């Protein structure tokens, strides 16, 4: 490869996790010390030694189950925040607790200007209709209504005039690429298209927060990947804040700006995809990410070191958001250090040894 070719900075990926998120702003959603305990006299568990017991032991002793254990999170405007974990980890209970579809046992929750934990029923209805929209695994489409009527259904419930709600539904259908099937019935669509209708229905109300509860679990792998692409595209175009619940680590790594990994109701690690893969908090997280190809997740930003005086004068240059996988051919074709560039400025350097260490997990 000619030097003139390698010296060109490759175009960055379309989106870098978290770069569109301004953390100087007030978080759009805050949950502080949230607990959900099912069972008799659940409130008596809090503050007692029983609250520290493992789930099985607590159930045997008291008949109670801790589904969400002292969870505190902040989600910023425009962020894709993924909550993931195995079945029974508490992720879906947490999602429903955030909008009080399930009543929390303790803790405080705020979404926008709404104190969710103190909200009256009428305020909760406004929150669920206007501020937060949910997309579930089961599409929940009305079989006797056409696609456009399904998309406009939430607006109909809100009392939006027919002409206005149909116009908004058509705009959203165009956004998700379903404008040509607006007069079809749900049973005439594939599973992936039906889920797109569900997503369109959630977008139609122009919510501040999109809450996805394992929406693609029932889809075939190829359709699932297409829907993940669609969610990425929609997030970039609309800049919606999204909370995404999943049990699929690959899906979490692909979609999330940050990921909260849950186990037995508690968050065991919260961080960026790179942080989970490169620096797992404990053996449980390490086992979770063990089979993930590190080169697909880690970027030059994560493995680079600062350049020493006179060290970064020449040689190939790559954007700091380039994955290790994409950087390997450039490193293999060059005897020089690779410069890591951000906004036209060299911010670090990478050599082959750093890449090998990143692949092997040296220093973890």
C-alpha positions in Angstrom: 0.0 0.0 0.0 1.4 3.4 -0.9 2.2 5.8 1.9 0.0 8.5 0.3 -3.0 6.2 0.7 -2.3 5.2 4.3 -1.7 8.7 5.4 -5.3 9.7 4.6 -7.6 9.7 7.6 -10.3 7.1 7.1 -13.9 8.4 7.5 -15.2 7.7 11.0 -18.1 5.4 11.8 -21.5 7.0 11.3 -22.1 7.3 15.1 -19.8 7.0 18.0 -21.5 5.8 21.2 -22.3 8.7 23.4 -20.8 11.5 21.2 -24.2 13.0 20.6 -25.0 13.0 24.3 -24.4 16.3 26.2 -23.9 15.3 29.8 -23.7 18.9 30.9 -27.5 19.0 30.5 -29.9 17.8 33.1 -30.6 14.1 32.8 -34.0 13.4 31.2 -34.6 10.4 33.4 -33.3 9.8 37.0 -34.0 6.9 39.2 -32.5 6.9 42.7 -32.5 3.9 45.0 -35.4 2.1 43.3 -36.5 -1.2 44.9 -39.3 -3.6 43.9 -40.1 -6.4 46.2 -42.9 -8.8 45.6 -44.5 -10.7 48.4 -46.1 -10.3 51.9 -45.1 -7.3 53.9 -42.5 -6.4 51.3 -41.9 -2.9 52.9 -40.5 -4.6 56.0 -37.6 -6.1 54.0 -36.1 -2.7 53.3 -33.5 -1.6 55.8 -33.3 -5.0 57.4 -30.6 -7.7 57.2 -33.0 -9.7 55.0 -32.5 -7.2 52.2 -29.0 -8.5 51.7 -30.0 -12.1 51.4 -29.7 -14.0 48.1 -33.0 -14.3 46.3 -33.5 -18.0 47.0 -32.8 -17.7 50.7 -35.0 -14.6 51.1 -37.9 -16.4 49.3 -37.5 -19.4 51.7 -37.4 -17.2 54.8 -40.0 -14.5 54.0 -41.9 -15.5 50.9 -40.7 -12.3 49.2 -38.7 -11.8 46.0 -36.5 -8.8 45.3 -37.0 -8.1 41.6 -35.2 -4.7 41.6 -32.5 -4.0 44.2 -31.4 -0.4 44.9 -31.1 0.7 41.3 -29.9 4.2 40.5 -29.5 5.4 36.9 -29.4 8.6 34.9 -30.3 8.8 31.3 -29.4 11.9 29.3 -31.3 13.5 26.3 -30.5 11.7 23.1 -28.9 8.7 24.8 -29.5 5.1 24.0 -29.4 3.4 27.4 -29.5 -0.4 27.3 -30.6 -2.5 30.3 -29.6 -6.1 29.7 -29.5 -9.4 31.7 -30.7 -12.9 31.6 -34.2 -14.0 32.3 -35.2 -13.2 35.9 -32.5 -10.5 36.2 -35.1 -7.8 36.8 -34.6 -5.8 33.6 -38.3 -5.8 32.5 -39.6 -5.2 36.0 -37.3 -2.1 36.1 -38.6 -0.9 32.8 -42.2 -1.1 34.0 -41.3 0.4 37.4 -39.9 3.5 35.7 -43.3 4.5 34.5 -45.2 2.8 37.4 -46.9 0.1 35.4 -45.4 -1.7 38.4 -45.4 0.2 41.7 -41.9 0.6 43.2 -41.5 -0.5 46.8 -39.1 2.4 47.4 -37.0 5.0 45.6 -37.6 8.1 43.5 -38.1 8.4 39.8 -38.2 11.5 37.7 -38.8 11.8 33.9 -38.6 15.3 32.5 -40.5 17.5 35.0 -42.7 14.7 36.3 -42.0 13.2 39.7 -43.2 9.7 38.7 -43.2 8.3 42.2 -45.5 11.1 43.4 -47.6 11.4 40.3 -51.4 11.1 40.5 -53.2 8.7 38.1 -54.1 11.5 35.7 -50.4 12.6 35.6 -49.3 9.1 34.9 -51.8 8.8 32.1 -50.3 11.9 30.5 -46.8 10.6 31.0 -47.5 7.3 29.3 -49.5 8.9 26.5 -47.2 11.8 25.7 -43.8 11.7 27.3 -43.0 7.9 27.2 -43.9 5.4 24.5 -43.4 1.7 24.9 -42.6 -1.0 22.3 -43.2 -4.5 23.4 -42.1 -7.9 22.1 -45.7 -8.7 21.1 -46.8 -6.2 18.5 -50.3 -5.7 19.9 -51.7 -4.5 16.6 -55.5 -4.3 16.1 -56.2 -7.0 13.5 -59.4 -5.3 12.2 -57.7 -1.9 11.6 -55.5 -1.0 8.7 -51.8 -0.1 9.3 -52.4 3.7 9.2 -55.2 3.3 11.7 -53.0 1.2 14.0 -50.3 3.9 13.9 -52.8 6.6 14.6 -54.5 4.7 17.4 -52.7 6.4 20.3 -53.5 9.8 18.9 -57.1 8.8 18.6 -57.1 7.9 22.3 -55.7 11.3 23.0 -58.5 13.0 21.1 -56.5 14.3 18.2 -58.8 15.1 15.2 -58.9 12.5 12.5 -57.3 14.5 9.7 -54.4 15.5 11.9 -53.7 12.1 13.4 -53.8 10.4 9.9 -51.4 13.0 8.6 -49.0 12.4 11.5 -49.4 8.6 11.0 -48.5 8.9 7.3 -45.4 11.0 8.2 -44.2 8.4 10.7 -44.9 5.5 8.3 -42.8 7.2 5.7 -40.1 7.6 8.3 -40.0 3.8 9.0 -40.4 2.9 5.3 -44.0 1.6 5.4 -45.9 4.3 3.5 -46.7 1.9 0.7 -48.6 -0.5 3.0 -50.6 2.0 5.0 -53.9 0.5 3.8 -52.9 -3.1 4.5 -54.1 -5.1 7.5 -51.6 -6.5 10.0 -52.0 -10.2 8.9 -50.9 -9.2 5.4 -47.5 -8.1 6.8 -44.4 -10.0 7.8 -43.3 -10.2 11.4 -40.6 -7.6 10.8 -43.1 -5.2 9.1 -45.6 -5.7 11.9 -42.9 -4.7 14.5 -42.1 -1.6 12.4 -45.8 -0.7 12.6 -45.5 -1.0 16.4 -42.4 1.2 16.4 -44.3 3.7 14.1 -47.2 3.8 16.5 -44.9 4.6 19.4 -43.2 7.4 17.4 -46.5 8.9 16.3 -47.1 10.6 19.6 -43.6 12.3 19.4 -42.6 11.1 22.9 -39.5 12.3 24.7 -38.5 8.8 25.7 -38.8 5.5 23.7 -38.9 2.5 26.0 -38.3 -0.8 24.2 -38.9 -4.0 26.2 -37.2 -6.8 24.2 -39.0 -5.8 21.1 -37.2 -8.1 18.7 -36.9 -11.3 20.7 -39.6 -13.1 18.6 -38.1 -12.2 15.3 -35.8 -14.3 13.0 -32.1 -13.4 13.3 -31.9 -11.6 9.9 -35.1 -9.6 10.5 -33.9 -8.8 14.0 -30.7 -7.3 12.6 -32.7 -5.3 10.1 -34.8 -3.9 13.0 -31.6 -3.1 14.9 -30.4 -1.1 11.9 -33.8 0.6 11.8 -33.6 1.6 15.4 -30.0 3.0 14.9 -31.2 5.0 11.9 -34.3 6.3 13.7 -32.3 7.4 16.7 -29.8 9.3 14.5 -32.6 11.0 12.5 -34.9 11.8 15.5 -32.4 12.1 18.3 -34.9 10.4 20.6 -33.8 9.2 24.1 -34.2 5.5 24.1 -34.2 2.9 26.9 -33.7 -0.5 25.4 -34.3 -3.8 27.3 -32.6 -6.9 26.0 -31.1 -10.3 27.0 -28.9 -10.3 23.9 -25.3 -9.0 24.6 -24.6 -8.5 20.9 -27.7 -6.4 20.5 -26.7 -4.4 23.6 -23.2 -3.7 22.3 -24.5 -2.7 18.9 -27.2 -0.3 20.1 -26.1 1.1 23.5 -24.3 4.3 24.3 -24.1 2.8 27.8 -25.2 -0.6 29.1 -26.5 -1.5 32.6 -25.9 -5.2 33.1 -28.3 -6.7 35.7 -28.2 -9.8 37.9 -30.7 -10.8 40.6 -32.3 -7.3 40.5 -29.1 -5.3 40.9 -26.8 -3.5 38.4 -23.5 -5.3 38.5 -21.8 -3.0 35.9 -22.8 0.2 34.1 -20.6 1.6 31.4 -19.9 1.9 27.7 -19.7 -1.2 25.5 -15.9 -0.8 25.5 -15.8 -0.7 29.3 -17.8 -3.8 29.7 -15.7 -5.8 27.2 -12.3 -4.4 28.2 -12.7 -4.0 32.0 -15.4 -6.3 33.3 -16.3 -5.5 36.9 -16.3 -9.1 38.1 -16.3 -12.7 37.0 -20.0 -12.7 36.1 -19.5 -9.8 33.7 -16.3 -11.4 32.4 -18.1 -14.6 31.6 -20.9 -12.6 29.9 -18.5 -10.9 27.5 -16.0 -13.7 27.1 -17.1 -14.7 23.6 -17.4 -11.2 22.2 -14.6 -10.4 19.7 -12.8 -7.6 21.4 -11.5 -6.2 18.0 -15.2 -5.5 17.0 -15.9 -3.3 20.1 -12.6 -1.7 21.2 -11.5 1.5 19.3 -8.3 3.4 19.0 -9.6 5.9 21.5 -9.6 3.1 24.1 -6.2 1.5 23.4 -4.1 4.5 22.3 -1.4 6.2 24.3 -0.3 9.9 24.2 2.3 10.7 21.5 5.8 11.6 22.7 7.6 14.7 21.4 8.3 14.3 17.7 6.7 10.9 17.5 3.5 11.7 15.6 5.0 13.8 12.7 4.1 11.3 10.0 2.7 7.8 9.3 -0.8 6.6 8.7 -3.7 8.4 10.5 -7.0 6.9 11.6 -10.0 8.5 13.4 -10.0 7.6 17.1 -13.4 6.0 16.6 -12.0 3.3 14.2 -12.4 -0.1 15.7 -9.3 -2.3 16.3 -10.6 -4.7 13.6 -10.6 -1.9 11.0 -7.2 -0.6 12.1 -5.4 -3.9 11.8 -4.9 -3.8 7.9 -3.4 -0.3 8.2 -1.0 -1.4 11.0 -0.1 -4.5 9.0 0.8 -2.4 6.0 2.9 0.2 7.8 6.2 0.1 9.8 5.2 3.3 11.5 3.0 4.2 14.4 -0.6 4.9 13.5 -1.7 8.3 14.6 -5.1 8.5 16.3 -6.9 11.7 15.1 -9.9 13.5 16.5 -11.3 16.7 14.8 -8.1 17.0 12.7 -5.8 16.8 15.7 -3.5 14.0 16.7 -4.5 12.8 20.2 -2.5 9.6 20.5 -0.6 6.8 18.8 -1.1 3.1 18.4 1.3 0.4 17.5 1.0 -3.3 16.8 1.9 -4.3 20.4 -1.0 -2.3 21.7 -3.4 -4.0 19.3 -2.1 -7.5 20.3 -2.5 -6.5 24.0 -6.1 -5.4 23.4 -6.9 -8.6 21.5 -5.4 -10.8 24.3 -6.9 -8.7 27.1 -3.5 -8.0 28.6 -3.8 -5.8 31.7 -7.5 -6.6 32.3 
